[in-house]
Amino acid sequence: MIDCGLFQGNTELKQRNWAPMPDAASIDWLVLTHAHLDHTGWIPRFLKEGFKGPIYSNAPTKELCGILLPDSGYLQEEDSRRAQQKGYGNHKPALPLYTEAEAQQCLTRFVENSRTDWFTISPEFSIRQHDAGHILGSASLELAITEGGKKTVVMFSGDIGRYGGPILNSPAPPIAADVLLCETTYGDRDHPLDSPYDEMAEVVNRVVKRGGVIVIPAFAVDRTQLIMYVLHKLAVAGRIPKLPVYVDSPMAINVTSFYLKHPEENSKEFNQEVSMDDPLAVHTVHMTRTSEESKAINNVKDPCIIISASGMATGGRVLHHLAQRLPDPKNAVLLCGFQAEGTGGRALQDGVKTFRVMGQSVPVAAEIVDMKQFSAHAGQSELVKWISGFAVPPRQTYLVHGEPQAALAFQKILNARSGWKADVAVYLQTVDLNG
């Protein structure tokens, strides 16, 4: 199995997380492209369903999962307790998908594999990783299958990142493959070309002028660090005032040190800056670890910036900050990346007038700013650039990891290119790789 993530989005999708996997015990190995929960967050449930094999990943992904998975289990328990107390949710009684202890237990199954060289899983299966540039440790996987004297190469794109980003390496070009599974998160659109520095400076100065607070829902991995980097650069250049910044995510605090621990993942420019400065430090930064410190931020009335998980406003501490700050028109919420259908972030992006937080309705009066420049996913033209690395098109391409309109749009683009044959993968679909 390649990746084992949580379904995120609307109720129908989230309900898939509860579906049993009858053949879990028959799967021998799990290999991960990267640590985000939509690629790893079902692992504890997978073990509950009977999986007994090792979990292969590179060092950064293993380290990140050591933080992300127990935190996910903790949040599952918190959400179920809250739903039980307030009488909402789809299960009676409300249950966690898995617990923090179950998530912690699955970490013993992780086996570190090479970041660059071929890794032999068995006589039939070998894997090689290629930098995907999406988050720390993210990889595209080249899977060589040898069976009956015949070799078939399947390339899994993983999540492709951005080219020329300020922190991480750009995606590595793909290698020849017989079959490709390619993500399509932004298969139907490109990101704005405007500078993220210019827009961030404009938003911060506008909100400060009216005495407001900025809340930024941000993934603990990559997005928080990128935002901190941009705020640092703007403050040093004198383009924004030196505001208090509250990083209200213990996970993000822990993750930030990994960027300094794994310089091989970072761009040359970023590593040069690290040697002279701390490019992830911002003026008067407050790293809030405890729930008491988090709640104390509610008492801050002067302009400040609050960065908190989760990035799509689906859970975590950011929900409390949104409940506190959304009713005030002086404030602003910055959405800094993809917001999946059915998430709180998508609801704000779509202009809802009231926001549902833990069973309560909160009026939305704050300014909602959608900053697409901060996405960690390749835009349509960047996906085209990545697949253009194939000297010869794969025999067959399956498009995955995208909402229907995005996948269909990218399918049209690929099938218009000479030699390409692309289909949009369907839930629970089985295909013959020899076909």
N, C-alpha and C positions, 0 to 999 in steps of 0.2 A: 504494500500500500504506500502511495505517495501522499503525504499530508493527511490530517485527521482533524478538521476544523469544525467550529460551531457554525450553524446556520444563523444568520443575523438578518433582521428586517421585520417584515410583517408577521402577524400571528401564525399564518399558515406555514411560513418558512421556519419560524422558531419551534413550532410543534414537531418538525422533523427531527429535532435534537432528541426527542423522547422515543423515537421509533427504534425498536430492537434491531440488532444486527445478528441474525441467526448464525452466520458463518464466521463470526469474529475469531473463534478458536482455530479456524483453518488457515488463518493468515499468519505467515511466519515472520515477516519483517515489516517495520514501518520506517520510512525515510522522510525527513522533513526538508522543505525548501526554506522556511524561515519561521520565526517565533510568533507572529501575530495570531491571535486567537481564532480567526477564521481559517487558520491552517493547522492549529494545534489544540484548540480549546475543547475538543471532544475526546482527547486522549484518555483522561480519567474514566470517562464513560465507556470507552473502548475496552479498557481493562476490566471494567465491571461486566461487560458483555462476554468476556472470555479470552481476549487476546493475551498471549503468554510470551510473545517474542521480544527481541530487543528493539530499541528506538534509535535510529542512526541520525546524527546531525553533526554539524561543525561546532567548534568551541563556542563562538558567540551565541549561536542559537541555543545550545545547551544551557549556557549561563542565563540567557534571557528567559527561557522556559522555567528555570528555577525560581524566577520571580513572578512571571506572568500566570503560570498555572495555579500555584497556591492562592494567589490573589483572586483569580477567577473563582476558585472554590469558595473562598471567603465571601465574595460578593453573591454567589449563588445562595449561600446560607442566609446572608443578610436579607436578600430579596425575598426569600421564602418566609422568613420570620415576619418581615414587614407585611407581606401579603396575607399571612395568617392572622395577624393582629387586626388588619384593616378590612379583611374580608374581600379582597380582590384577587384576580389571577384565574388561571384556567384549570387548576387542580385543587380538589377538596379532599384532604387538607393540602395546603401548599407544601411542596417538597422541593429541595434543591436538586438540580440535575446531578450534582456530585458535591462532595464536601471538600473543605480545605485539606483535611487529613488524607482523603483519597487522592487528591491532586499531588500532595507531597509524596505519597507512596509511589506514584508512577515515575517519579524522577530517578528512582533507582534503576529503571530500565534503560536509561540513556547511555549510548555508546558513542564516543566521539570519533568521527571519521575525518579524512583529509579534506582540506579546503580547496586543494588544487589538483591532486593526483588521483589516478584511478583507485577505487576502493572496491575490493572483491567481497561481495556478500556471500556468494555460493558459486559453484561451478557454472551455474546458469546466468547469474546476475552480477553485473559490475556497474558501478556508478562513478561519474565524475561531475564535480561541481564547477559552475561558472558564475562569476559575480553578477548579481542581478541589479545592484545599485538601489534597492528599494528601502531596506532598513539594514541595520548592523547584522551581518551574517547571512543576508538574503542571497539565495542561489537559484539559478536555473540548473536543472538536473539532466544529465545525459545518461540514459539507462541503456546499457548493452545487454541484450538477451541472446544467449547462445543455446540453441535447442536443435537436436537432430543434425548437427553439423552446419546449421544456418545461423547467421548473426543478424539480428534486427535491432536498430537503434531507435529509441523513443526519446524525444526531447520534451521535458516539462518546463515551460517557461517560468513557473513560479510567478511572483508578482514582479513585473519589470518596473524599474525606477526611472528617475529623470536623468537626462544627460547634462553634464556641467553643473551639478548641484554644488552648494558651498561646502558640504561636509563629506559626503560619501563618494566613492569611485563611481564613474559612469558604468552602465551595464556593459558587460563583455559581449562581443558578437557571438551568435550561436554557431555551433558546429553542425556538420552534415547530419541529417536524420532521415529515417524512413517515415516516421510518424511524429507529428508535433501536437502537443496540447498547449494552446496559447491563451493566456488571460485576455479579457476584453473589457476591463473595468471602464476605461474611457475609449472604447472602440468607436463611439459615435461623435466624439468631440475633442477639441484641443483645449489646452489651458491658455488663459490670457497671456499675452506677451509683455504686459506691463511689469515693471520692476516691483517685486514684493516689498523692497525697501521703501520705495516711494509711497505705495498704498498704506503700508503699516505706519509710516511717519504721519501721513495725512490723517488716518483714523485716530491715532493716539493723540495728536495735537487737537483735533476737533473735539474729542471726548473730554480731554483735560480742560479745555477752554470753557466747557459748560459744567465742569465740576463733577463729572461722572466717573464710573468704575467700568473697566473692561474685563469681561469674562471670556476666556478662551478655552472651550472644550478641546482637549488635545490628547492624542495617544501618548502613553508614557514612553513608548519607544519611537524614536526618530522625530516625531512632530514636536514634542516638548523641547528637545535639544535644538531643533532648527529654529523655533521661535525665540528661544533664549539667545541663540547666536545672532539673529537679526536684531533683536532688541539691544544686545551688547554693541553691535556695530553702529546702530543709530545713535545710541547714547554717547558713545565715544566720539562720534562725529559732530555731536551737538545738535542733531536734527530733531531729537525729542528730549523732553525734560527727564531728569533722572528720578524716575518714579519708584516707589516700593513695588516689588514684584513678588507675589506669593505663588510658589510652586507647591500646590496642594495635592501632592501625589507621592506618597512614600516610594512607590514603585519607580516613578520617573527620577526621583533623587538617586536611587540605587543604580538605575540604568545609566545615568550620565557618566559615571566613572568608567563604564565599559568602553566608551569612545576613546578614552585615553589609554586603556589597556590594550586595545586592538588597533594600532596605527595602520596595519595592513589593509584595513577596511576603508580608511579615510583617503580623501584626495590629498595630493602633495601640498596644495595651498593650505589646507586645514592643518596638516601636520607641521608646516612651517610656522603657522600662527601659534600653535600649541607650544612650540619651542621658545616663543618670545612672550606669550601672554596666556591668559585663560579665556579663550574665545566663547566659552559657555557661561561665563560669570556676568551677571548684570548688577547694576547699582542697587544696593539695599535689598538684596534677595533674601526672602524668608522661606526656608525649606520646612514646611509643616508636616510633621510625621504623625502626630497623635490626633485623635478626633477632637480633643479639647482645643488644640491649636487651630484646627480647621474651623471649628465653630466660632472661635474668637475673631476670625476674619469678618464675620457678620457685623462686628462693631466698628469696622473701618469705614469711615464716612468720606474721607478725602480721596482724591483721585489715586488709583492704583491699578495694577494689572493682576488678575487671578488666572493662573494656568492650572487646569485640573482635568483629570480623566473622568469619563471616557470621551474619546474623540468624536463619537456620533451621539453623545448625550443619551446613552442607553442605560447607564447605571453609574455607580461610583459617586464620589464626592461632588462632582460638578453639578449634579442634580440639585443639591442643596443650595449651591451658589446661584444657579439659575432661578430657583424659587425665590431667593432673596432679592435678586437684582433685576429680574425681568419686568416687574411692575413699574419701574422708575424710568421715565423717558430720557433722563440725563445719561443713563448707562448704555453700554453697547455689548453685544455678543459677537465675537469673531468666529466664524466657521472656517476652519483652515484645512479643508480637505474633503474627500468624498463622503457624502452622507447617504447611506443606503435607504432604500424605500422601507417605510415602516419604522424608522428610527426617530428619536426626538430631534436630532439634528436636521433630518429631512423635513420634519414638520415646521421647524423654525425657518428653514430655507424656503419652504413653500408659502410662508406668510401667515401661519395660524395666528388667530387673535387670542386664544387661550392655550396654555401649555399644560399637559397632564404630567404631574410629578407625583409619583408614589400614591396614586389614587386621588390626588387633589388637582383642581384646576387653578392655574395661575394666569392672570392677565398679562399679555405681552405688549408692553409699552416701550421697552428698550429698543434701540436701533439694532437691527440684525445686518451684519456685514458678511458677505460670502467672499472669502479670499481664496480663490481657486489656485492662485500661484503657489500655494504651500502644499499642494498635493504631492504625495510621495509616489503616485502611480504615473507611469508614462501616459501622455496624451495620445490621441489617435496617430498623429504624425510621428511620434516617438516609437509607437508600436510598429509602424511601417518601417521606420529606420532599423529597428531591431530585427524584424523578419527579413529585411533586405540583406542581412549578413549571410543568409544561406546562399551559397554559390549555385546550388541546385535545389529547387523547391522539394519539400518532403512529399512522399507519395500521397499522404493523406494528412490533413490538419483538422483537429477538433477544437472548437472555440468554447472556452469555459470561463467561469469567474466573471460574469458580467450580467447585468440586467438584460432582458430580451432585446430591447431596441439597440443597445450597445453591441451585443453579439451579432445581431443581424446586419447592422451597418458595417461592421468589420468583415463579416463574411462576404458582403458585396464587394468590398474593396479587394480582398484577397482573390476572389474568383475572377476578378477583372484583370488580374496580373497573369502573365504568361506562365503556364505550367502549374499553377496552384489549384488545389481542390480542397475547399474548406466546408465543413458542416458544423452547425451549432449543436453541441452535445446536449443530450436530454437527461433529466434526472433518472437514475437507475438504469441507464442505457448500457448494454454490453455490445462490444464490437470485436471482430476478428482481426487481429493485427496482420494476418497473412492475406486479408481480403483486398 
